[in-house]
């Protein structure tokens, strides 16, 4: 079997696995919202186990969705390793099975942020804590090796300054760095940095676990490490999706490719610089944290997202405005995804302002903004890639009937779902409550409405997925 | 209009502007013939980026001094309340609390005078969030083992204030609460 066919089959397997887990994880989320609405009754242990599964699964699948999409498109520029791709897939499957065992069998429920020292206050099976931490290690090793492999291949073709597009800061350069290569490089560096931090975090956890009380970690240090890892990995997942947009949106729209310019280079180098310190905004309410870190957190939160989001949005608008665009499901998903990313980004920047965070931190405003730029941003970038890839596998387009209707209902469901969170945040309703205290009079109604909007979103997703899934399944019977 | 409503209104207004821009751009693209697209792109892009960068710098300079770390920094608190959070209650007292023998006292605070909460945790991370009688979150700080977070605040309205935990701390997180009165 040739390498390209093998890559297509591996990518098909990734898409099928991701979509299956996505549908299940959305269902867990809907179940949680119905429980908060009092429409169904789960025990708190079941609710928080579902919450942990939902969070870790969603983060994991959108990281690998971005990684495998970038891996597929990278093969246009450099040689990619199918072996590393398969290795990462094998470890991802093992890691996910271990994770789900801990939550569904072991009733482990720390939330996906597993803030130290909560994993040691076991209100679940004793084995679940080390297995949960080990599962993160298994996932991390697979993704780390895969990221390093891709970055290595990029650096074999482009020098480090070229991969970062630094030559575009001055006139007269001879080598052009494609935007896709720049964004992928910036993102992979971030992924590698946060996975290395995760290794340190796990070492510290296991050091305490095996020390039998002779060694105790510092809670503030552990929280910083946890959010460096957690915040950075989910942001990098989004940027992997943006990389696919830069590569595919002009192509599927019948427009000229995006070219590298000095402002695109500046924007993404800003992201590289600032995204690694933006995580401090998760610790604004830890007043013991040095104040300089808090200020860096707000400045970095503004300048990590603003340049890349505004440059990307402007470029997309210029690409489309008053131009003949060949609309398809793929570019509709990309463009709605950019709008979702921007709207979620505004919600995030509002929350990343310390004086606002004082009254928004850990209210429903938090799931509001991250669900917006994930469910209505990054997820749509990945779905756009899946739709394009399914066509690329077999060279045939799906019938375009009803595409606008599908997108319409996806937006109704998605934006309606997150709006209930935003209103909840404005009503100061806490996040991560299995049931709401009586004083939050609107909380149950908002939860119920949110769940029904999420069902509309899920239905639209399933309709969109149907053709993609069928083509990916057919891919396995294709031979040379 | 309270802070929360202002924030929601600001967000919805900006989201609406983004939606209008994208719908306008999408509708403009349906022309079959090439019409040349946007004109003066470089000038518009530069203006757009400069406006956004200026806005970001203005927002930073206006909002950073309002951060809760600087609240009443030069004043002396009229009362100090020690808070030791633990799964799943808040111990509150006027003197330091021994984690091995935690105590809790009924807390009454003076209106219109600055008070200081010294918040820590005896086990996992919690969040000490103060809600007024309309269930509006007015102030908060985290409760972290090994650290003391000092929150300074002035209550202008007498009445009962509820404390809720806003950091997920385990199975009874949603029912972890306490209250105090302001006279």
Boltz contact constraints between the chains, C-beta under 6 A:
constraints:
  - contact:
      token1: [A, 44]
      token2: [B, 171]
      max_distance: 6.0
  - contact:
      token1: [A, 45]
      token2: [B, 171]
      max_distance: 6.0
  - contact:
      token1: [A, 111]
      token2: [B, 168]
      max_distance: 6.0
  - contact:
      token1: [A, 115]
      token2: [B, 125]
      max_distance: 6.0
  - contact:
      token1: [A, 117]
      token2: [B, 124]
      max_distance: 6.0
  - contact:
      token1: [A, 118]
      token2: [B, 124]
      max_distance: 6.0
  - contact:
      token1: [A, 121]
      token2: [B, 124]
      max_distance: 6.0
  - contact:
      token1: [A, 123]
      token2: [B, 170]
      max_distance: 6.0
  - contact:
      token1: [A, 123]
      token2: [B, 171]
      max_distance: 6.0
  - contact:
      token1: [A, 219]
      token2: [B, 144]
      max_distance: 6.0
  - contact:
      token1: [A, 219]
      token2: [B, 145]
      max_distance: 6.0
  - contact:
      token1: [A, 219]
      token2: [B, 146]
      max_distance: 6.0
  - contact:
      token1: [A, 220]
      token2: [B, 147]
      max_distance: 6.0
  - contact:
      token1: [A, 285]
      token2: [B, 140]
      max_distance: 6.0
  - contact:
      token1: [A, 285]
      token2: [B, 141]
      max_distance: 6.0
  - contact:
      token1: [A, 285]
      token2: [B, 142]
      max_distance: 6.0
  - contact:
      token1: [A, 286]
      token2: [B, 142]
      max_distance: 6.0
  - contact:
      token1: [A, 287]
      token2: [B, 141]
      max_distance: 6.0
  - contact:
      token1: [A, 287]
      token2: [B, 149]
      max_distance: 6.0
  - contact:
      token1: [A, 288]
      token2: [B, 147]
      max_distance: 6.0
  - contact:
      token1: [A, 288]
      token2: [B, 149]
      max_distance: 6.0
  - contact:
      token1: [A, 291]
      token2: [B, 69]
      max_distance: 6.0
  - contact:
      token1: [A, 302]
      token2: [B, 56]
      max_distance: 6.0
  - contact:
      token1: [A, 306]
      token2: [B, 56]
      max_distance: 6.0
  - contact:
      token1: [A, 310]
      token2: [B, 52]
      max_distance: 6.0
  - contact:
      token1: [A, 314]
      token2: [B, 45]
      max_distance: 6.0
  - contact:
      token1: [A, 314]
      token2: [B, 48]
      max_distance: 6.0
  - contact:
      token1: [A, 317]
      token2: [B, 25]
      max_distance: 6.0
  - contact:
      token1: [A, 318]
      token2: [B, 38]
      max_distance: 6.0
  - contact:
      token1: [A, 318]
      token2: [B, 41]
      max_distance: 6.0
  - contact:
      token1: [A, 320]
      token2: [B, 25]
      max_distance: 6.0
  - contact:
      token1: [A, 320]
      token2: [B, 29]
      max_distance: 6.0
  - contact:
      token1: [A, 321]
      token2: [B, 25]
      max_distance: 6.0
  - contact:
      token1: [A, 321]
      token2: [B, 28]
      max_distance: 6.0
  - contact:
      token1: [A, 321]
      token2: [B, 37]
      max_distance: 6.0
  - contact:
      token1: [A, 321]
      token2: [B, 38]
      max_distance: 6.0
  - contact:
      token1: [A, 322]
      token2: [B, 28]
      max_distance: 6.0
  - contact:
      token1: [A, 322]
      token2: [B, 35]
      max_distance: 6.0
  - contact:
      token1: [A, 322]
      token2: [B, 37]
      max_distance: 6.0
  - contact:
      token1: [A, 323]
      token2: [B, 29]
      max_distance: 6.0
  - contact:
      token1: [A, 323]
      token2: [B, 37]
      max_distance: 6.0
  - contact:
      token1: [A, 324]
      token2: [B, 32]
      max_distance: 6.0
  - contact:
      token1: [A, 324]
      token2: [B, 34]
      max_distance: 6.0
  - contact:
      token1: [A, 325]
      token2: [B, 29]
      max_distance: 6.0
  - contact:
      token1: [A, 339]
      token2: [B, 18]
      max_distance: 6.0
  - contact:
      token1: [A, 339]
      token2: [B, 22]
      max_distance: 6.0
  - contact:
      token1: [A, 342]
      token2: [B, 18]
      max_distance: 6.0
  - contact:
      token1: [A, 343]
      token2: [B, 15]
      max_distance: 6.0
  - contact:
      token1: [A, 343]
      token2: [B, 18]
      max_distance: 6.0
  - contact:
      token1: [A, 346]
      token2: [B, 14]
      max_distance: 6.0
  - contact:
      token1: [A, 347]
      token2: [B, 11]
      max_distance: 6.0
  - contact:
      token1: [A, 350]
      token2: [B, 11]
      max_distance: 6.0
  - contact:
      token1: [A, 353]
      token2: [B, 63]
      max_distance: 6.0
  - contact:
      token1: [A, 354]
      token2: [B, 67]
      max_distance: 6.0
  - contact:
      token1: [A, 355]
      token2: [B, 63]
      max_distance: 6.0
  - contact:
      token1: [A, 355]
      token2: [B, 66]
      max_distance: 6.0
  - contact:
      token1: [A, 355]
      token2: [B, 67]
      max_distance: 6.0
  - contact:
      token1: [A, 358]
      token2: [B, 68]
      max_distance: 6.0
  - contact:
      token1: [A, 359]
      token2: [B, 3]
      max_distance: 6.0
  - contact:
      token1: [A, 359]
      token2: [B, 137]
      max_distance: 6.0
  - contact:
      token1: [A, 362]
      token2: [B, 127]
      max_distance: 6.0
  - contact:
      token1: [A, 362]
      token2: [B, 166]
      max_distance: 6.0
  - contact:
      token1: [A, 426]
      token2: [B, 4]
      max_distance: 6.0
  - contact:
      token1: [A, 426]
      token2: [B, 8]
      max_distance: 6.0
  - contact:
      token1: [A, 428]
      token2: [B, 136]
      max_distance: 6.0
  - contact:
      token1: [A, 428]
      token2: [B, 137]
      max_distance: 6.0
  - contact:
      token1: [A, 430]
      token2: [B, 166]
      max_distance: 6.0
  - contact:
      token1: [A, 432]
      token2: [B, 168]
      max_distance: 6.0
  - contact:
      token1: [A, 433]
      token2: [B, 174]
      max_distance: 6.0
  - contact:
      token1: [A, 434]
      token2: [B, 174]
      max_distance: 6.0
  - contact:
      token1: [A, 435]
      token2: [B, 174]
      max_distance: 6.0
  - contact:
      token1: [A, 439]
      token2: [B, 135]
      max_distance: 6.0
  - contact:
      token1: [A, 440]
      token2: [B, 135]
      max_distance: 6.0
